[in-house]
Amino acid sequence: MKKIKTLKFGHRGAKAYVRENTIDSILKALEFGVDGIEIDVHKCKSGELVVFHDFILERLTNGIGEISNFTLKELKSLAVSDHYKIPTLTQILDVIDRKCIINIELKGKNTAVQTVLIIEDYIKNQHYNYNHFIVSSFKRKELSIVFKLNKYIQLGLLIESNLYKTITFAKKINAFAIHPEYKILTKENVLYIQAQGFKIYTWTVNTIEDIKRIKSYNVNAIISDFPDRL
């Protein structure tokens, strides 16, 4: 079996070192020379896409409640881990500035349409191209909307189990990659999925031992809180 280059992706930036999904975390991941960065997006009350993982604000900010119930102005007034701010997707794209691939996970509801519009705008006006983007999600409805709106956007189907059962849907949306949790991977199922025409972008692989094992499976990309270990 020919050895492929496994791409290095920072999970929510460089989550192990700087508070996740912040501009500073993105900058730290870029310092590590990553091939890509994974982030999460929600649609806030005023319509913008903000980069944040959780559905509620309590764990990471001094706010209380669901992120979708707040306007961008209200969210910008909050402190993330005392001194960071919640960024918008466009702010993150401006920081990355084509230095690496950006994997946008559609975490919240109704995020597909706005994500497509932003990607198209950055391709048209900011010298990005489709190879700079992967849009991933556990939400099949959101991925289906992206596929309906723009067939050129690379899609990643996130899964935690039933690797083989995802193939039918992945083919339906012409997915670029399947994004399984690393714990369900074997050499055999990686090879099988790749033979079906999909890349394997796996998450979230953090220990040196696990990274070595997963690399031996010849996966296409590893997403890690510790991108420097990749």
Protein Blocks (a to p, Z undefined) as FASTA:
>chain_A
ZZdddddddeehjaklpcghiaklmmmmmmnopabdcddddddfkopacddfbfbfklmm
cbecjfklpcfklmmmpceehiaccddfklmmmmnnopaccddddfbghklmmmmmmmmm
mmmmnopafklpccddfblklmmmmmmmomkbccddddfbhkllmmmmmmmnopabdcdd
fklpcfklmmmmmmnopacdddddfbfklmmmmmmnopabdcdfblmlZZ
